[in-house]
């Protein structure tokens, strides 16, 4: 019984790092799909970084 338990623990230690990359790929794919669907419905993305020439009135004062 302990041999089987040890084997399961070793397999867990080996498999967890291998699967971590897959979770990141799934999350990235889900985000891309969500962005694609939002774009279809008319939503747009705005950059939070503005150029020097396009400052608001508060920044000029």
C-alpha positions as CSV (number, residue, x, y, z in Angstrom):
1,X,0.0,0.0,0.0
2,X,2.8,2.5,0.8
3,X,4.5,1.7,-2.5
4,X,1.3,2.7,-4.4
5,X,1.0,5.8,-2.3
6,X,4.6,6.8,-3.0
7,X,4.1,6.2,-6.7
8,X,1.0,8.4,-6.7
9,X,2.9,11.2,-4.9
10,X,5.8,11.0,-7.4
11,X,3.4,11.2,-10.3
12,X,1.7,14.2,-8.8
13,X,5.0,16.0,-8.3
14,X,5.9,15.3,-12.0
15,X,2.5,16.1,-13.5
16,X,1.7,19.4,-11.8
17,X,4.5,21.4,-13.4
18,X,3.7,19.9,-16.8
19,X,0.0,21.0,-16.5
20,X,0.7,24.5,-15.4
21,X,1.5,25.7,-18.9
22,X,-1.8,24.2,-20.2
23,X,-3.8,26.2,-17.7
24,X,-2.1,29.4,-18.9
25,X,-2.9,28.5,-22.5
26,X,-6.5,27.8,-21.6
27,X,-6.9,31.1,-19.8
28,X,-5.3,33.0,-22.7
29,X,-7.6,31.3,-25.1
30,X,-10.6,32.1,-23.0
31,X,-9.6,35.8,-22.8
32,X,-9.0,36.0,-26.5
33,X,-12.4,34.4,-27.3
34,X,-14.1,36.8,-24.9
35,X,-12.4,39.8,-26.6
36,X,-13.4,38.5,-30.0
37,X,-17.1,38.1,-29.0
38,X,-17.1,41.6,-27.4
39,X,-15.6,43.1,-30.6
40,X,-18.5,41.4,-32.6
41,X,-21.0,43.2,-30.3
42,X,-19.4,46.6,-30.9
43,X,-17.2,47.1,-27.9
44,X,-13.8,48.7,-28.4
45,X,-10.6,48.7,-26.4
46,X,-9.0,52.0,-25.4
47,X,-5.4,52.3,-24.4
48,X,-4.8,53.7,-20.9
49,X,-1.7,55.4,-22.1
50,X,-2.2,58.7,-23.9
51,X,0.2,60.6,-26.1
52,X,1.8,63.9,-25.2
53,X,-0.4,65.9,-27.6
54,X,-3.7,64.5,-26.3
55,X,-3.7,65.5,-22.6
56,X,-6.9,66.5,-20.9
57,X,-7.6,70.0,-19.6
58,X,-6.7,69.1,-16.0
59,X,-3.2,68.1,-17.0
60,X,-2.6,71.5,-18.8
61,X,-3.2,73.5,-15.6
